[in-house]
Amino acid sequence: MKKEYVTISIPKELYENVKRSIEGTGFRSVTEFMVFVTRQMLIHRDKDEVKDRLKALGYL
């Protein structure tokens, strides 16, 4: 199945900083890096929500 994409605008200064930061890291593009970071942040957020639910239920 082909993935669909959208364009997200970020400040050019941020783009340039990320571009410099990923040199030599294995990321092929700023887009690839931003997708990776976004996924990691969502995973982390989801884990925090689960922990909060478990605390509210008295399991933690």
N, CA, C and O atoms as a Maestro MAE file, in Angstrom:
{
 s_m_m2io_version
 :::
 2.0.0
}

f_m_ct {
 s_m_title
 :::
 protein
 m_atom[240] {
  # First column is atom index #
  i_m_mmod_type
  r_m_x_coord
  r_m_y_coord
  r_m_z_coord
  i_m_residue_number
  s_m_chain_name
  s_m_pdb_residue_name
  s_m_pdb_atom_name
  i_m_atomic_number
  :::
  1 25 0.834 -1.166 0.000 1 A "MET " " N  " 7
  2 3 0.000 0.000 0.000 1 A "MET " " CA " 6
  3 2 0.891 1.247 0.000 1 A "MET " " C  " 6
  4 15 1.840 1.337 0.779 1 A "MET " " O  " 8
  5 25 0.590 2.179 -0.851 2 A "LYS " " N  " 7
  6 3 1.371 3.405 -0.961 2 A "LYS " " CA " 6
  7 2 0.994 4.370 0.161 2 A "LYS " " C  " 6
  8 15 -0.187 4.603 0.422 2 A "LYS " " O  " 8
  9 25 2.007 4.926 0.820 3 A "LYS " " N  " 7
  10 3 1.772 5.896 1.887 3 A "LYS " " CA " 6
  11 2 1.451 7.255 1.293 3 A "LYS " " C  " 6
  12 15 1.990 7.638 0.255 3 A "LYS " " O  " 8
  13 25 0.575 7.969 1.956 4 A "GLU " " N  " 7
  14 3 0.279 9.337 1.560 4 A "GLU " " CA " 6
  15 2 1.087 10.278 2.442 4 A "GLU " " C  " 6
  16 15 1.360 9.971 3.602 4 A "GLU " " O  " 8
  17 25 1.461 11.403 1.899 5 A "TYR " " N  " 7
  18 3 2.267 12.374 2.622 5 A "TYR " " CA " 6
  19 2 1.623 13.752 2.563 5 A "TYR " " C  " 6
  20 15 0.845 14.055 1.658 5 A "TYR " " O  " 8
  21 25 1.961 14.575 3.542 6 A "VAL " " N  " 7
  22 3 1.562 15.979 3.564 6 A "VAL " " CA " 6
  23 2 2.819 16.804 3.819 6 A "VAL " " C  " 6
  24 15 3.840 16.276 4.259 6 A "VAL " " O  " 8
  25 25 2.738 18.074 3.546 7 A "THR " " N  " 7
  26 3 3.861 18.973 3.779 7 A "THR " " CA " 6
  27 2 3.634 19.730 5.085 7 A "THR " " C  " 6
  28 15 2.543 20.239 5.342 7 A "THR " " O  " 8
  29 25 4.673 19.795 5.897 8 A "ILE " " N  " 7
  30 3 4.634 20.558 7.142 8 A "ILE " " CA " 6
  31 2 5.708 21.628 7.058 8 A "ILE " " C  " 6
  32 15 6.852 21.341 6.707 8 A "ILE " " O  " 8
  33 25 5.346 22.841 7.375 9 A "SER " " N  " 7
  34 3 6.308 23.948 7.328 9 A "SER " " CA " 6
  35 2 6.962 24.132 8.694 9 A "SER " " C  " 6
  36 15 6.298 24.122 9.731 9 A "SER " " O  " 8
  37 25 8.273 24.298 8.663 10 A "ILE " " N  " 7
  38 3 9.020 24.623 9.879 10 A "ILE " " CA " 6
  39 2 9.913 25.811 9.547 10 A "ILE " " C  " 6
  40 15 10.211 26.060 8.379 10 A "ILE " " O  " 8
  41 25 10.339 26.543 10.569 11 A "PRO " " N  " 7
  42 3 11.236 27.669 10.295 11 A "PRO " " CA " 6
  43 2 12.512 27.191 9.602 11 A "PRO " " C  " 6
  44 15 13.064 26.143 9.939 11 A "PRO " " O  " 8
  45 25 12.964 27.971 8.636 12 A "LYS " " N  " 7
  46 3 14.156 27.599 7.866 12 A "LYS " " CA " 6
  47 2 15.367 27.408 8.778 12 A "LYS " " C  " 6
  48 15 16.181 26.514 8.545 12 A "LYS " " O  " 8
  49 25 15.493 28.238 9.812 13 A "GLU " " N  " 7
  50 3 16.615 28.103 10.740 13 A "GLU " " CA " 6
  51 2 16.599 26.728 11.421 13 A "GLU " " C  " 6
  52 15 17.649 26.104 11.578 13 A "GLU " " O  " 8
  53 25 15.433 26.264 11.818 14 A "LEU " " N  " 7
  54 3 15.317 24.939 12.422 14 A "LEU " " CA " 6
  55 2 15.699 23.863 11.415 14 A "LEU " " C  " 6
  56 15 16.427 22.927 11.746 14 A "LEU " " O  " 8
  57 25 15.212 23.995 10.201 15 A "TYR " " N  " 7
  58 3 15.545 23.045 9.138 15 A "TYR " " CA " 6
  59 2 17.063 22.955 8.950 15 A "TYR " " C  " 6
  60 15 17.623 21.861 8.884 15 A "TYR " " O  " 8
  61 25 17.714 24.101 8.865 16 A "GLU " " N  " 7
  62 3 19.168 24.132 8.662 16 A "GLU " " CA " 6
  63 2 19.904 23.528 9.848 16 A "GLU " " C  " 6
  64 15 20.895 22.821 9.663 16 A "GLU " " O  " 8
  65 25 19.436 23.794 11.061 17 A "ASN " " N  " 7
  66 3 20.060 23.215 12.256 17 A "ASN " " CA " 6
  67 2 19.939 21.696 12.259 17 A "ASN " " C  " 6
  68 15 20.902 20.990 12.556 17 A "ASN " " O  " 8
  69 25 18.759 21.204 11.930 18 A "VAL " " N  " 7
  70 3 18.556 19.753 11.877 18 A "VAL " " CA " 6
  71 2 19.425 19.149 10.773 18 A "VAL " " C  " 6
  72 15 20.050 18.107 10.967 18 A "VAL " " O  " 8
  73 25 19.458 19.801 9.631 19 A "LYS " " N  " 7
  74 3 20.260 19.301 8.509 19 A "LYS " " CA " 6
  75 2 21.726 19.142 8.910 19 A "LYS " " C  " 6
  76 15 22.351 18.129 8.598 19 A "LYS " " O  " 8
  77 25 22.272 20.140 9.597 20 A "ARG " " N  " 7
  78 3 23.669 20.054 10.068 20 A "ARG " " CA " 6
  79 2 23.818 18.956 11.125 20 A "ARG " " C  " 6
  80 15 24.807 18.223 11.136 20 A "ARG " " O  " 8
  81 25 22.831 18.855 12.005 21 A "SER " " N  " 7
  82 3 22.917 17.904 13.115 21 A "SER " " CA " 6
  83 2 22.887 16.452 12.673 21 A "SER " " C  " 6
  84 15 23.466 15.593 13.338 21 A "SER " " O  " 8
  85 25 22.219 16.163 11.558 22 A "ILE " " N  " 7
  86 3 22.078 14.763 11.144 22 A "ILE " " CA " 6
  87 2 23.180 14.302 10.202 22 A "ILE " " C  " 6
  88 15 23.213 13.134 9.812 22 A "ILE " " O  " 8
  89 25 24.076 15.201 9.835 23 A "GLU " " N  " 7
  90 3 25.173 14.807 8.947 23 A "GLU " " CA " 6
  91 2 25.973 13.673 9.581 23 A "GLU " " C  " 6
  92 15 26.411 13.775 10.727 23 A "GLU " " O  " 8
  93 25 26.157 12.602 8.832 24 A "GLY " " N  " 7
  94 3 26.951 11.469 9.304 24 A "GLY " " CA " 6
  95 2 26.223 10.547 10.267 24 A "GLY " " C  " 6
  96 15 26.846 9.660 10.851 24 A "GLY " " O  " 8
  97 25 24.916 10.733 10.450 25 A "THR " " N  " 7
  98 3 24.176 9.909 11.407 25 A "THR " " CA " 6
  99 2 23.468 8.731 10.768 25 A "THR " " C  " 6
  100 15 23.028 7.823 11.474 25 A "THR " " O  " 8
  101 25 23.347 8.722 9.454 26 A "GLY " " N  " 7
  102 3 22.609 7.661 8.785 26 A "GLY " " CA " 6
  103 2 21.222 8.096 8.341 26 A "GLY " " C  " 6
  104 15 20.594 7.425 7.521 26 A "GLY " " O  " 8
  105 25 20.738 9.212 8.872 27 A "PHE " " N  " 7
  106 3 19.472 9.742 8.373 27 A "PHE " " CA " 6
  107 2 19.730 10.324 6.998 27 A "PHE " " C  " 6
  108 15 20.690 11.069 6.799 27 A "PHE " " O  " 8
  109 25 18.863 9.981 6.043 28 A "ARG " " N  " 7
  110 3 19.062 10.417 4.669 28 A "ARG " " CA " 6
  111 2 18.522 11.810 4.397 28 A "ARG " " C  " 6
  112 15 18.885 12.433 3.399 28 A "ARG " " O  " 8
  113 25 17.655 12.307 5.278 29 A "SER " " N  " 7
  114 3 17.055 13.616 5.043 29 A "SER " " CA " 6
  115 2 16.493 14.176 6.343 29 A "SER " " C  " 6
  116 15 16.330 13.466 7.335 29 A "SER " " O  " 8
  117 25 16.204 15.462 6.305 30 A "VAL " " N  " 7
  118 3 15.568 16.105 7.448 30 A "VAL " " CA " 6
  119 2 14.193 15.484 7.660 30 A "VAL " " C  " 6
  120 15 13.776 15.270 8.798 30 A "VAL " " O  " 8
  121 25 13.492 15.196 6.578 31 A "THR " " N  " 7
  122 3 12.169 14.586 6.685 31 A "THR " " CA " 6
  123 2 12.238 13.244 7.408 31 A "THR " " C  " 6
  124 15 11.437 12.972 8.303 31 A "THR " " O  " 8
  125 25 13.196 12.409 7.018 32 A "GLU " " N  " 7
  126 3 13.345 11.102 7.658 32 A "GLU " " CA " 6
  127 2 13.600 11.267 9.155 32 A "GLU " " C  " 6
  128 15 13.024 10.541 9.966 32 A "GLU " " O  " 8
  129 25 14.448 12.204 9.518 33 A "PHE " " N  " 7
  130 3 14.748 12.449 10.929 33 A "PHE " " CA " 6
  131 2 13.509 12.945 11.671 33 A "PHE " " C  " 6
  132 15 13.224 12.486 12.778 33 A "PHE " " O  " 8
  133 25 12.771 13.879 11.067 34 A "MET " " N  " 7
  134 3 11.594 14.439 11.728 34 A "MET " " CA " 6
  135 2 10.508 13.381 11.911 34 A "MET " " C  " 6
  136 15 9.808 13.388 12.924 34 A "MET " " O  " 8
  137 25 10.358 12.479 10.954 35 A "VAL " " N  " 7
  138 3 9.403 11.381 11.100 35 A "VAL " " CA " 6
  139 2 9.821 10.492 12.271 35 A "VAL " " C  " 6
  140 15 8.981 10.105 13.084 35 A "VAL " " O  " 8
  141 25 11.103 10.168 12.362 36 A "PHE " " N  " 7
  142 3 11.621 9.349 13.452 36 A "PHE " " CA " 6
  143 2 11.354 10.009 14.802 36 A "PHE " " C  " 6
  144 15 10.834 9.369 15.716 36 A "PHE " " O  " 8
  145 25 11.704 11.273 14.927 37 A "VAL " " N  " 7
  146 3 11.526 11.997 16.200 37 A "VAL " " CA " 6
  147 2 10.050 12.065 16.577 37 A "VAL " " C  " 6
  148 15 9.694 11.858 17.738 37 A "VAL " " O  " 8
  149 25 9.202 12.350 15.613 38 A "THR " " N  " 7
  150 3 7.768 12.448 15.885 38 A "THR " " CA " 6
  151 2 7.218 11.109 16.369 38 A "THR " " C  " 6
  152 15 6.448 11.063 17.328 38 A "THR " " O  " 8
  153 25 7.603 10.040 15.720 39 A "ARG " " N  " 7
  154 3 7.142 8.711 16.158 39 A "ARG " " CA " 6
  155 2 7.612 8.401 17.573 39 A "ARG " " C  " 6
  156 15 6.848 7.872 18.381 39 A "ARG " " O  " 8
  157 25 8.866 8.728 17.876 40 A "GLN " " N  " 7
  158 3 9.390 8.481 19.218 40 A "GLN " " CA " 6
  159 2 8.622 9.279 20.266 40 A "GLN " " C  " 6
  160 15 8.316 8.765 21.341 40 A "GLN " " O  " 8
  161 25 8.313 10.524 19.956 41 A "MET " " N  " 7
  162 3 7.563 11.362 20.895 41 A "MET " " CA " 6
  163 2 6.164 10.801 21.129 41 A "MET " " C  " 6
  164 15 5.677 10.812 22.260 41 A "MET " " O  " 8
  165 25 5.519 10.314 20.084 42 A "LEU " " N  " 7
  166 3 4.180 9.747 20.233 42 A "LEU " " CA " 6
  167 2 4.206 8.460 21.051 42 A "LEU " " C  " 6
  168 15 3.315 8.222 21.865 42 A "LEU " " O  " 8
  169 25 5.219 7.636 20.839 43 A "ILE " " N  " 7
  170 3 5.369 6.409 21.630 43 A "ILE " " CA " 6
  171 2 5.551 6.763 23.092 43 A "ILE " " C  " 6
  172 15 4.928 6.154 23.962 43 A "ILE " " O  " 8
  173 25 6.389 7.732 23.369 44 A "HIS " " N  " 7
  174 3 6.651 8.162 24.748 44 A "HIS " " CA " 6
  175 2 5.376 8.694 25.385 44 A "HIS " " C  " 6
  176 15 5.069 8.367 26.532 44 A "HIS " " O  " 8
  177 25 4.627 9.516 24.643 45 A "ARG " " N  " 7
  178 3 3.383 10.084 25.160 45 A "ARG " " CA " 6
  179 2 2.387 8.977 25.480 45 A "ARG " " C  " 6
  180 15 1.731 9.010 26.522 45 A "ARG " " O  " 8
  181 25 2.274 8.002 24.593 46 A "ASP " " N  " 7
  182 3 1.344 6.896 24.807 46 A "ASP " " CA " 6
  183 2 1.715 6.112 26.063 46 A "ASP " " C  " 6
  184 15 0.838 5.716 26.830 46 A "ASP " " O  " 8
  185 25 3.009 5.889 26.273 47 A "LYS " " N  " 7
  186 3 3.453 5.172 27.469 47 A "LYS " " CA " 6
  187 2 3.103 5.967 28.718 47 A "LYS " " C  " 6
  188 15 2.682 5.385 29.718 47 A "LYS " " O  " 8
  189 25 3.269 7.285 28.678 48 A "ASP " " N  " 7
  190 3 2.927 8.125 29.822 48 A "ASP " " CA " 6
  191 2 1.428 8.070 30.116 48 A "ASP " " C  " 6
  192 15 1.024 8.056 31.279 48 A "ASP " " O  " 8
  193 25 0.613 8.038 29.079 49 A "GLU " " N  " 7
  194 3 -0.838 7.949 29.270 49 A "GLU " " CA " 6
  195 2 -1.215 6.625 29.923 49 A "GLU " " C  " 6
  196 15 -2.088 6.592 30.790 49 A "GLU " " O  " 8
  197 25 -0.578 5.549 29.525 50 A "VAL " " N  " 7
  198 3 -0.848 4.244 30.136 50 A "VAL " " CA " 6
  199 2 -0.448 4.276 31.606 50 A "VAL " " C  " 6
  200 15 -1.195 3.801 32.462 50 A "VAL " " O  " 8
  201 25 0.715 4.828 31.906 51 A "LYS " " N  " 7
  202 3 1.156 4.923 33.301 51 A "LYS " " CA " 6
  203 2 0.171 5.734 34.126 51 A "LYS " " C  " 6
  204 15 -0.165 5.353 35.247 51 A "LYS " " O  " 8
  205 25 -0.295 6.858 33.573 52 A "ASP " " N  " 7
  206 3 -1.264 7.694 34.286 52 A "ASP " " CA " 6
  207 2 -2.557 6.927 34.565 52 A "ASP " " C  " 6
  208 15 -3.132 7.043 35.647 52 A "ASP " " O  " 8
  209 25 -3.001 6.157 33.601 53 A "ARG " " N  " 7
  210 3 -4.217 5.354 33.799 53 A "ARG " " CA " 6
  211 2 -4.017 4.297 34.875 53 A "ARG " " C  " 6
  212 15 -4.893 4.080 35.712 53 A "ARG " " O  " 8
  213 25 -2.854 3.637 34.851 54 A "LEU " " N  " 7
  214 3 -2.567 2.623 35.864 54 A "LEU " " CA " 6
  215 2 -2.480 3.250 37.252 54 A "LEU " " C  " 6
  216 15 -2.948 2.656 38.224 54 A "LEU " " O  " 8
  217 25 -1.890 4.437 37.363 55 A "LYS " " N  " 7
  218 3 -1.826 5.136 38.648 55 A "LYS " " CA " 6
  219 2 -3.226 5.471 39.137 55 A "LYS " " C  " 6
  220 15 -3.545 5.282 40.311 55 A "LYS " " O  " 8
  221 25 -4.055 5.968 38.236 56 A "ALA " " N  " 7
  222 3 -5.422 6.336 38.620 56 A "ALA " " CA " 6
  223 2 -6.222 5.128 39.091 56 A "ALA " " C  " 6
  224 15 -7.124 5.254 39.918 56 A "ALA " " O  " 8
  225 25 -5.890 3.976 38.566 57 A "LEU " " N  " 7
  226 3 -6.571 2.744 38.975 57 A "LEU " " CA " 6
  227 2 -5.947 2.105 40.214 57 A "LEU " " C  " 6
  228 15 -6.452 1.107 40.728 57 A "LEU " " O  " 8
  229 25 -4.840 2.690 40.690 58 A "GLY " " N  " 7
  230 3 -4.192 2.205 41.895 58 A "GLY " " CA " 6
  231 2 -3.207 1.081 41.683 58 A "GLY " " C  " 6
  232 15 -2.796 0.440 42.650 58 A "GLY " " O  " 8
  233 25 -2.815 0.821 40.445 59 A "TYR " " N  " 7
  234 3 -1.862 -0.246 40.167 59 A "TYR " " CA " 6
  235 2 -0.413 0.197 40.298 59 A "TYR " " C  " 6
  236 15 0.483 -0.638 40.427 59 A "TYR " " O  " 8
  237 25 -0.179 1.486 40.268 60 A "LEU " " N  " 7
  238 3 1.203 2.007 40.393 60 A "LEU " " CA " 6
  239 2 1.281 2.973 41.548 60 A "LEU " " C  " 6
  240 15 2.348 3.521 41.824 60 A "LEU " " O  " 8
  :::
 }
 m_bond[239] {
  # First column is bond index #
  i_m_from
  i_m_to
  i_m_order
  :::
  1 1 2 1
  2 2 3 1
  3 3 4 2
  4 3 5 1
  5 5 6 1
  6 6 7 1
  7 7 8 2
  8 7 9 1
  9 9 10 1
  10 10 11 1
  11 11 12 2
  12 11 13 1
  13 13 14 1
  14 14 15 1
  15 15 16 2
  16 15 17 1
  17 17 18 1
  18 18 19 1
  19 19 20 2
  20 19 21 1
  21 21 22 1
  22 22 23 1
  23 23 24 2
  24 23 25 1
  25 25 26 1
  26 26 27 1
  27 27 28 2
  28 27 29 1
  29 29 30 1
  30 30 31 1
  31 31 32 2
  32 31 33 1
  33 33 34 1
  34 34 35 1
  35 35 36 2
  36 35 37 1
  37 37 38 1
  38 38 39 1
  39 39 40 2
  40 39 41 1
  41 41 42 1
  42 42 43 1
  43 43 44 2
  44 43 45 1
  45 45 46 1
  46 46 47 1
  47 47 48 2
  48 47 49 1
  49 49 50 1
  50 50 51 1
  51 51 52 2
  52 51 53 1
  53 53 54 1
  54 54 55 1
  55 55 56 2
  56 55 57 1
  57 57 58 1
  58 58 59 1
  59 59 60 2
  60 59 61 1
  61 61 62 1
  62 62 63 1
  63 63 64 2
  64 63 65 1
  65 65 66 1
  66 66 67 1
  67 67 68 2
  68 67 69 1
  69 69 70 1
  70 70 71 1
  71 71 72 2
  72 71 73 1
  73 73 74 1
  74 74 75 1
  75 75 76 2
  76 75 77 1
  77 77 78 1
  78 78 79 1
  79 79 80 2
  80 79 81 1
  81 81 82 1
  82 82 83 1
  83 83 84 2
  84 83 85 1
  85 85 86 1
  86 86 87 1
  87 87 88 2
  88 87 89 1
  89 89 90 1
  90 90 91 1
  91 91 92 2
  92 91 93 1
  93 93 94 1
  94 94 95 1
  95 95 96 2
  96 95 97 1
  97 97 98 1
  98 98 99 1
  99 99 100 2
  100 99 101 1
  101 101 102 1
  102 102 103 1
  103 103 104 2
  104 103 105 1
  105 105 106 1
  106 106 107 1
  107 107 108 2
  108 107 109 1
  109 109 110 1
  110 110 111 1
  111 111 112 2
  112 111 113 1
  113 113 114 1
  114 114 115 1
  115 115 116 2
  116 115 117 1
  117 117 118 1
  118 118 119 1
  119 119 120 2
  120 119 121 1
  121 121 122 1
  122 122 123 1
  123 123 124 2
  124 123 125 1
  125 125 126 1
  126 126 127 1
  127 127 128 2
  128 127 129 1
  129 129 130 1
  130 130 131 1
  131 131 132 2
  132 131 133 1
  133 133 134 1
  134 134 135 1
  135 135 136 2
  136 135 137 1
  137 137 138 1
  138 138 139 1
  139 139 140 2
  140 139 141 1
  141 141 142 1
  142 142 143 1
  143 143 144 2
  144 143 145 1
  145 145 146 1
  146 146 147 1
  147 147 148 2
  148 147 149 1
  149 149 150 1
  150 150 151 1
  151 151 152 2
  152 151 153 1
  153 153 154 1
  154 154 155 1
  155 155 156 2
  156 155 157 1
  157 157 158 1
  158 158 159 1
  159 159 160 2
  160 159 161 1
  161 161 162 1
  162 162 163 1
  163 163 164 2
  164 163 165 1
  165 165 166 1
  166 166 167 1
  167 167 168 2
  168 167 169 1
  169 169 170 1
  170 170 171 1
  171 171 172 2
  172 171 173 1
  173 173 174 1
  174 174 175 1
  175 175 176 2
  176 175 177 1
  177 177 178 1
  178 178 179 1
  179 179 180 2
  180 179 181 1
  181 181 182 1
  182 182 183 1
  183 183 184 2
  184 183 185 1
  185 185 186 1
  186 186 187 1
  187 187 188 2
  188 187 189 1
  189 189 190 1
  190 190 191 1
  191 191 192 2
  192 191 193 1
  193 193 194 1
  194 194 195 1
  195 195 196 2
  196 195 197 1
  197 197 198 1
  198 198 199 1
  199 199 200 2
  200 199 201 1
  201 201 202 1
  202 202 203 1
  203 203 204 2
  204 203 205 1
  205 205 206 1
  206 206 207 1
  207 207 208 2
  208 207 209 1
  209 209 210 1
  210 210 211 1
  211 211 212 2
  212 211 213 1
  213 213 214 1
  214 214 215 1
  215 215 216 2
  216 215 217 1
  217 217 218 1
  218 218 219 1
  219 219 220 2
  220 219 221 1
  221 221 222 1
  222 222 223 1
  223 223 224 2
  224 223 225 1
  225 225 226 1
  226 226 227 1
  227 227 228 2
  228 227 229 1
  229 229 230 1
  230 230 231 1
  231 231 232 2
  232 231 233 1
  233 233 234 1
  234 234 235 1
  235 235 236 2
  236 235 237 1
  237 237 238 1
  238 238 239 1
  239 239 240 2
  :::
 }
}
